[in-house]
Amino acid sequence: MLEIADKAALRGNPSFVWRAGQDRRLGMIAEWANLVGARVLVDGCGLGMYVRKLRDFTPYVYGMDIEFERVAEGATSLPGLAVAAAEGLPYPDNTFDTVLSHEVLEHVTDDRQAVAEILRVLRPYGRLVVFVPNRLFPFETHGVYWRGQYHFGNIPLVNYLPDVARDRLAPHVRAYTGADLRRLLDGLPARVVTLTQIYPGYDNITARSPHLGRVIRGLTYSLERTPLAAFGLSHFAVIEKTDASAEA
C-alpha cells in the first residue's frame, strides 16, 4: 500500500480564501437545493468556508471533516463542526434537508459507502449537491506520483490514460465520468435531478490579469451550454433522496 506523507495529496486542500469561483458554486447550490431555514450538512467541510457562507441562508448548518487539525482550526470561530469519516456520519437517519459534498468523494476510502451514508442522513426528498473531478478534464489537478515522489500541479492528459496507468500515477485521488457517478447510486434510494459539468473559476489568472481572466471565464463558461461542457473541470450533480417507504 502506498504511504502518503503529504496530507494535501491524500485529502486535497480546503478553501482558504473565498473567491469568485466559490461564489459561483454557492449560487448553484442555492439554485438547486433547499437552504432557507433548512438543516444543512457540509460533508468534508475543511476549515468551514462553505459552512460560514451557507449560514447566510440558515442558522442550521453543520460541518464534518476527517482531518482533526482542520476542524479544530475552523471550530475556533464556527460552532457545529465535528470530526468524522464520510463513511460513518455521526448523525441520525433523516436529519438534513440538504447535504453538500464539495470535491470530497474523490478522496474518501469508500465513495459508495460515503454516498449511502449521506442518503441515510438526508430526509426523504432532501437533496445531495455534489462537486467531483471530471475524468474528461484535460488536466489532473491533484498532482501525480512519479518514481515514488509526489509532484504537485496540473498534469496534462493523466485522466485520459487507461485505469491501470492512471491509478499508478494518481492513486491518491479519483476522477469520475458521469456514468461512474450514476453507478454510485445503484440500489440506493436516490434519483439524479441534474448532472452537468462546469469549468474552473480561473481565480489565480484573474488575480494576476483581470482582463485576461474575464475573457477566459466568458469563453469557457459559454462552453457549458454546448457539448464541450463534457470537458469541464468538475461534475455538478444534484441527487434527491426518494421516499423508499412510499415506493414500497
Summary of the structure (lengths in Angstrom):
residues: 248
radius of gyration: 17.8
end to end distance: 42.6
largest distance: 56.7
contacts: 782
relative contact order: 0.15
helix: 35%
strand: 24%
